[in-house]
Amino acid sequence: MVKKKELQKLSDRKLEELKKLYDARFYDSVVEQSGLVVEYGLKASICKNIKKDMYPEYGRYKIHEPEKLIDLANLRNDLELEKSNNIDFFVSWSLLSKWSVNFRYRPIGSSDEKESKEYIKALDDQIGGVHPWIRKHW
């Protein structure tokens, strides 16, 4: 099991790593790993929701899909409200919510600079970024 605080650190750290991967032109890796920022952050939010210091990595909690994690964190209403009030966030969530752990099997060269930049913006933008929004809820 992973501590809530460690999940928070992992989320923040993974975002910093993605920026370095982007700068080094590892565009496939940026897209492949972008969902981990969301996953770690939402799992920290789930810990808050269920009032546990450790994330339960079993049963219904052993998932990676952003939409399912939103529900386990009890953030569906907050998410829908933010999407309806913030078009930039709507666009960001629309991109990141389609992420899958199966992105790791995409052929090398599937992602280009433009796409990876969109993922970083969707995560890190201060107005519409998903990561700042998640941080408010963990």
C-alpha positions in Angstrom: 0.0 0.0 0.0 1.1 3.5 -0.7 0.8 6.5 1.6 -1.4 9.4 0.6 1.6 11.8 0.9 3.7 9.6 -1.3 1.0 9.7 -4.0 1.0 13.4 -3.8 4.7 13.6 -4.2 4.6 11.1 -7.1 2.0 13.2 -8.9 4.1 16.3 -8.6 7.3 14.6 -9.5 5.9 12.8 -12.5 4.8 16.1 -13.9 8.3 17.5 -13.5 9.7 14.4 -15.2 7.3 14.8 -18.1 8.6 18.4 -18.7 12.1 17.1 -18.8 11.1 14.3 -21.2 9.5 16.9 -23.4 12.6 19.1 -23.4 14.6 16.0 -24.3 12.2 15.2 -27.2 10.9 12.0 -25.7 7.4 12.8 -26.9 6.1 9.2 -26.8 7.1 9.0 -23.1 5.3 12.2 -22.3 2.0 11.0 -23.7 2.5 7.4 -22.3 3.1 8.6 -18.8 0.9 11.7 -18.6 -2.0 9.8 -17.1 0.1 8.8 -14.1 0.1 12.4 -12.9 -3.7 12.2 -12.8 -3.8 8.7 -11.4 -1.5 9.4 -8.5 -3.3 12.6 -7.7 -6.7 11.1 -7.8 -5.6 8.2 -5.7 -4.4 10.7 -3.1 -7.9 12.3 -3.3 -9.5 8.9 -2.8 -7.5 8.6 0.4 -8.9 11.8 1.6 -12.5 10.7 0.6 -12.2 7.4 2.4 -10.3 8.9 5.3 -7.3 6.6 5.0 -3.6 7.5 5.0 -2.8 4.5 2.8 -4.3 3.8 -0.7 -6.0 0.4 -0.7 -4.5 -1.3 -3.8 -7.1 -4.1 -4.0 -10.6 -4.8 -5.1 -12.4 -1.8 -6.7 -9.4 0.4 -5.9 -7.1 -1.5 -8.2 -7.8 0.6 -11.2 -6.1 3.2 -13.5 -9.0 4.8 -15.4 -9.4 8.5 -14.6 -13.2 8.4 -14.9 -13.5 5.6 -12.4 -11.0 7.2 -10.0 -13.1 10.4 -10.1 -16.1 8.4 -8.8 -14.1 6.7 -6.1 -12.8 10.1 -5.0 -16.4 11.3 -4.9 -15.4 14.2 -7.2 -17.9 13.7 -10.0 -20.1 16.7 -9.1 -17.0 19.0 -8.6 -15.6 17.7 -12.0 -18.8 18.4 -13.9 -19.1 21.9 -12.3 -15.5 22.8 -13.2 -16.0 21.5 -16.8 -19.1 23.6 -17.2 -17.5 26.7 -15.8 -14.1 26.5 -17.3 -13.8 25.7 -21.0 -10.0 25.3 -20.7 -10.4 22.7 -18.0 -13.1 20.9 -20.1 -10.6 20.6 -23.0 -7.9 19.4 -20.7 -10.0 16.8 -19.0 -11.4 15.6 -22.3 -7.8 14.8 -23.4 -6.5 13.3 -20.2 -9.6 11.3 -19.3 -9.0 9.2 -22.5 -5.6 8.1 -21.2 -5.0 4.4 -20.7 -2.2 2.3 -19.2 -2.3 0.6 -22.6 -0.7 3.8 -24.1 2.6 2.1 -23.1 2.1 -0.3 -26.1 1.7 2.4 -28.7 4.4 2.2 -31.4 7.5 4.4 -31.0 6.9 7.6 -33.0 3.2 7.6 -32.4 3.4 10.9 -30.5 4.9 14.1 -31.8 5.9 17.4 -30.2 2.5 19.0 -30.7 0.6 16.2 -29.0 3.0 15.9 -26.1 2.8 19.7 -25.6 -1.0 19.4 -25.5 -0.7 16.8 -22.7 1.6 18.9 -20.6 -0.6 21.9 -21.0 -3.7 19.8 -20.1 -1.9 18.8 -16.9 -0.1 22.0 -15.9 -2.0 25.0 -17.2 -2.8 27.3 -14.3 -6.3 28.1 -15.6 -7.4 24.9 -17.1 -4.9 22.3 -16.0 -6.1 19.1 -14.4 -3.1 18.8 -12.0 -3.8 22.1 -10.2 -7.5 21.1 -9.9 -6.7 17.7 -8.4 -4.3 19.3 -5.9 -7.2 21.3 -4.5 -9.0 18.1 -3.8 -6.3 16.0 -2.1 
